[in-house]
Amino acid sequence: MTRRQRRFSLIGAALGVLALAVALVLSALNESIIFFNSPTELVEKQIKPGTRMRIGGLVKEGSMSRGEGLAVHFEVTDGKRSVPVAYQGLLPDLFREGQGVIAEGALDSGGIFRADSVLAKHDETYMPKDVADALKKQGHWKEDYANKLRAVTPVRSQ
């Protein structure tokens, strides 16, 4: 083998190892990414049962019922559509009907979202940007949300 051939084979091997490393990292990231959807997006995207995700919205008034033990059933709504949620466990203290909620889990084949964790959102002052954008997009944004956000946003001095 000439010097040139050895150099090309070494570069080729290095590129192959690099490509394998990138593929492994992307595969690991893909498995750990959990997407956030509103009930309307969940229905419109026709997401396959078993896909892990988060859904967010408001707990629909009159939809909450307690089952046996720690079983709880409720609906998450975004004002357009609702998704039934089943959860087994202790609910956060701030959880109540009409309150913001984020549930993490998967949709089953019957259309019920099986949550394995539930987060109750408190005051809109602490609303993440993606949730605020989703509310604006769906027409549920209230201007007093924006005023509350401005009140707690630090002003940077220049």
C-alpha positions in Angstrom: 0.0 0.0 0.0 1.3 3.4 -0.9 1.2 6.4 1.6 -1.7 7.9 -0.3 -3.8 4.6 -0.1 -3.1 4.3 3.6 -4.1 7.9 4.2 -7.4 7.4 2.3 -8.2 4.2 4.1 -7.4 5.9 7.5 -9.7 8.8 6.6 -12.4 6.5 5.4 -12.2 4.4 8.7 -12.4 7.6 10.7 -15.4 8.9 8.8 -17.1 5.5 9.3 -16.5 5.6 13.0 -17.8 9.2 13.2 -20.9 8.3 11.2 -21.6 5.4 13.5 -21.2 7.6 16.6 -23.6 10.3 15.1 -26.1 7.6 14.3 -26.0 6.2 17.9 -26.4 9.7 19.4 -29.4 10.5 17.1 -31.0 7.2 17.9 -30.6 7.8 21.6 -32.0 11.3 21.3 -35.0 10.1 19.2 -35.9 7.6 21.9 -35.8 10.2 24.7 -37.7 13.1 23.0 -41.2 13.5 24.2 -43.4 15.8 22.1 -46.1 18.2 23.6 -49.5 18.3 21.9 -52.8 19.9 22.6 -56.0 17.7 22.3 -56.8 19.2 18.9 -53.3 18.5 17.6 -53.5 14.9 19.0 -56.6 14.3 17.0 -55.5 16.1 13.8 -52.1 14.4 13.7 -53.6 10.9 14.1 -50.8 9.8 16.4 -50.4 6.1 16.6 -51.3 4.4 19.9 -48.4 3.7 22.2 -46.4 6.8 21.1 -45.1 8.6 24.3 -46.0 12.3 24.5 -47.3 15.1 26.7 -50.7 16.6 26.3 -51.6 19.9 27.8 -54.7 22.0 28.3 -57.4 22.5 30.9 -59.1 19.9 33.0 -62.7 19.9 31.5 -65.3 21.0 34.0 -67.5 18.1 35.2 -65.2 15.5 33.7 -63.2 14.3 36.7 -64.2 11.0 38.4 -62.3 8.8 40.9 -62.1 5.1 40.4 -61.0 2.4 42.8 -57.9 3.2 44.8 -55.9 6.0 43.2 -57.5 5.7 39.8 -58.6 9.0 38.4 -60.4 9.8 35.1 -60.7 13.2 33.6 -60.7 15.0 30.2 -58.1 17.5 29.0 -59.5 20.2 26.7 -58.1 23.1 24.7 -61.5 24.6 24.0 -62.0 22.8 20.7 -61.5 19.1 21.5 -61.2 17.0 24.6 -59.1 13.8 25.2 -60.1 11.4 28.0 -57.2 10.7 30.4 -56.8 7.8 32.8 -54.2 8.1 35.6 -53.3 5.9 38.5 -51.5 7.8 41.4 -51.6 10.8 43.6 -52.6 14.0 41.9 -50.7 17.3 42.6 -52.3 19.7 45.1 -53.1 22.3 42.5 -55.0 19.8 40.3 -58.7 20.7 39.9 -61.3 21.2 37.1 -60.7 24.3 35.0 -57.0 24.3 35.9 -54.1 23.9 33.5 -52.6 20.4 33.3 -49.9 18.6 31.5 -50.1 14.8 31.4 -47.3 12.5 30.1 -48.0 9.0 28.8 -49.4 7.3 25.7 -52.6 7.0 23.8 -54.1 3.5 24.0 -56.0 1.8 21.1 -59.4 2.9 22.6 -58.5 6.6 22.3 -57.8 7.0 26.1 -54.6 8.8 27.1 -52.9 6.6 29.8 -50.9 9.1 31.8 -48.1 8.0 34.1 -47.4 11.5 35.4 -49.6 14.5 35.8 -48.4 18.1 36.3 -50.8 20.8 37.5 -50.0 24.2 36.1 -50.5 27.1 38.4 -50.8 30.8 37.6 -50.2 31.7 33.9 -47.4 34.0 35.1 -45.1 31.0 34.8 -46.4 29.8 31.5 -43.7 28.3 29.1 -43.3 30.0 25.7 -44.5 27.0 23.8 -47.7 26.8 25.8 -48.3 30.5 25.4 -47.8 30.1 21.6 -50.2 27.2 21.5 -52.9 29.2 23.3 -52.3 32.1 20.9 -52.5 29.8 17.9 -55.8 28.3 19.1 -57.3 31.6 19.9 -57.5 31.1 23.7 -54.8 33.7 24.6 -56.1 36.3 27.0 -54.4 39.7 27.2 -54.1 39.5 31.0 -51.8 36.6 30.5 -49.4 38.9 28.6 -49.7 41.6 31.3 -48.8 39.0 34.0 -45.9 37.8 31.9 -44.6 41.3 31.4 -44.9 42.0 35.2 -42.5 39.2 36.1 -40.1 39.5 33.1 -36.9 41.2 34.2 -35.9 44.3 32.3 -32.3 44.2 31.1 -30.3 47.3 31.5 -28.1 48.2 28.6 
